[in-house]
Amino acid sequence: MKSYRKTAITVGILFIIGTVSGILSGVITAPITKGAAYPFNISASETQWLIGTLLILVMGLPLAMIPVLLYPIFKKHNEVLALGAFLFRGVLEMVCYLLPVLSQFLLLSLSQMYDKAGAAQADSLQVLGSVLLASIDWSSLLLGLVFSIGGMMIYVLFFQTRLVPRWLSGWGFIGAILYLVAHLEGIFGAQQVLSFDAGLGILMAPLAIQEMVFAV
């Protein structure tokens, strides 16, 4: 139990680090992304953009470490689900965080090229910019699918092991289902960019709240 306690504290800290880093990333890059010239205005705020981009990695690495820490505990109860959670919330989720990071680095390079380009190159660079922005949107939706599927596995394991109160793990499982539905609607619907105040984006809120309660 003392060993579980150390793991529990570490997992909670990793959750908080990951979540805070993600929020900071959005706050730092928001003034740039809301600019009328976005994404070609990125080079004017290069350091700010790089910090926001690197914070995505700071978010992804702690969150990907959580199933690694939980795997030795979970595999004693259900090795198949434990391996699935490790794969989805560890390996695949980290890959999904790397995709938007790469796209944001490329957007910075694109902005720098646009500053030096002539009128003849501007149209092609604008097309490339649209493609990179779309890649960020699609990778976000893919991350949502991976995150929610892995979340369902983790909360089933918590429900089975009773390592946290069952009402909390049940809340997480239902929240993960709603999170999955929101991202499926984003993929198959007309609006690929999800937010809490648009479409089914509100369905992401229960899991977002649950994971903070869980972390604390």
N, C-alpha and C positions, 0 to 999 in steps of 0.2 A: 504493500500500500504506500510506503514511503517512496518507492520508485515511481509508482503511478502519480503520486503527488507532484514530483519533480517534472514529470512529463506533462502533467496538466498545466502547471504554471508556464512551462516553456511554450506549449501550444497556445495558451491564452495570449502570451506576449507576442508571439508570431502573428496571430490573427490581428492584434491591434496595430503592430508595425505595418503589416501589409495594407490594412484598411486606411490608416492615416496617410501612408505614402501615396495610395491611390487618390485620396481626396486632395492632397497637396499638389499632385501632378495636374489634376483637372483645374485647380485654382490658378496655378502658375501659368498654364498654357491658355486658359480661357480668354484673356485679353487679346491674345494673338489670333485665336481661331474665330473670334467674333469681329475681327477687322474686315472691312470691305474688300481689301486686297488679298485676303487669305486664299491660298497658301503662299503667295509670292511676297508677302510681307515678313516672312519668318526670318530671313537673313538680317533684318533690321533689329531683331531681338534674339540673336543667335544663342547667347548664354542662357537666357530665360528658357528658350525652347529646349536646349540640351539638358538643363536641369529637370524640366518637366518630363522629358523623355526617359532620362535615367531613373527617375522616381518610379516609372512603370516597372523597371527591373527590380528596384528595391521593394516594390509591392509583390511582384511575382515570386521572387526567391523565397521569402519567408512563408508565403502561402503554399508553395510547392513542397516545402520541408515538413509541413504538418502531417500529411499521410505517411511520410517516411518515419516520423517519430511514432505514429500510432500503429504502424503495421505490425511490429512485434507483439503488441497487445491484442490487436484484432485477430491476428491469424490463429490464435489459440481458440477462438470461438467460431470463426468462419473464414477459412483460408481463401476461398474463392472470392468472396466479397471484399476481403482485405486486400487481395491482389488487384481487384478491379478498382477499388478506391485509390490505391497506390498509382495505378496506371492513369486513371482519369484526372484525379486531383493533384497528382505529382508530375508525371512525365508529360502527358498531353497538355495539361494546363500551362506548364512552363513554356512549351512550344508555342501555345496560343498567345502568351504574353510577348514572346520574341517577335512575332509577326508584326504587330503594330509598332513596336520599337524600331524595327528595320524600316518600315514605311515612313515613320517620322524622321528618321535620319535621312532617308532619301528625299523627303520633302524639303529638308534644309538645303541639301545639295541642289535640288531643283530651283529653289528660291535664289540661291547664289548664281546659278546659271542664267536665270531669268534677268537678273540685274545687268548681266554682261551681254545678253543676247540682243540681236537686232530685231527689227520688225518682222523679218522673214522667218525667224525661229520662234517668235512669240506664240503663234497659233499651235505649233506642235508641242511646245512646252505646256501650254494650257491644257491640252488633251492629256498629256502625261500626268499633270497635276490632278486632273479629275479621276484618272485611273488610280493614282496613289491614295486619294481620299476615299474612293470606293473600297480599296483594299483594307483600309482601317475599319470602315463600317462592317464589312463582311467578316473580318477577323474578330471583331467584337462580338458579332452574333455567334460565330463558331466557338469563341471562348465561353459564351453563355451556355451553349449546349453542353460542352465538356464539363463546365463548372457545376451545372445543375445535375447531370447524370452522376458525377462523382459525389456530389452532395447527398443525393438519395442513398447511395451505397453507404456513405459514412454514417448517416443518421439511422439507417436500418441497423447498422452495427452497434451504434450507441444504444438504440432501443433494446437490442438483444442482450447486450452486456450490462445494462443498467449503470454504466459508469457516470452518467448524468441523469437527472430526473427524466422520466419517460415523457412528461408533458413537453419538455424542452426538445428532446430528440424527435418527438412527433410533430412539433411545430416546425422543426427544421426540414423534416421529410415533406410535409405539405407545402412549405415555402419553396422547396426545390422543385416540386411539381409545377407550381405556379410560375416559377422562374423559367422553367423549360417551356411552358405554354407561351409565355411572353416572347421568348426568342424564336420559337417556331413561327409565331405570327409575324415576327419581324422578317424572317426569311421568306415566307410564302406570301406575306402581305405587301401592300403598296409602299409602306414606309419602313426602310431598313434601319434607320437610326432610332434607337430606343431611348426614351427618357421617362422619368416617373410621371410627368404631366402630359404625356401624349399616348393615345391609343391604349394598348394593354400594358404599357410600361409600368403602370401602378402595381401590376402583379409581382414586380420585383421587390416591392417594399417589405412584405412579410419576411422574406429570407434575409434581407439586408439588416432589418431590426433584430431578427433572431440571432444572427451571427455575432452581433455586438453583445447581446445579452449572454450568449454562449461563451464568448471570449472572457467577459468579466467574471 
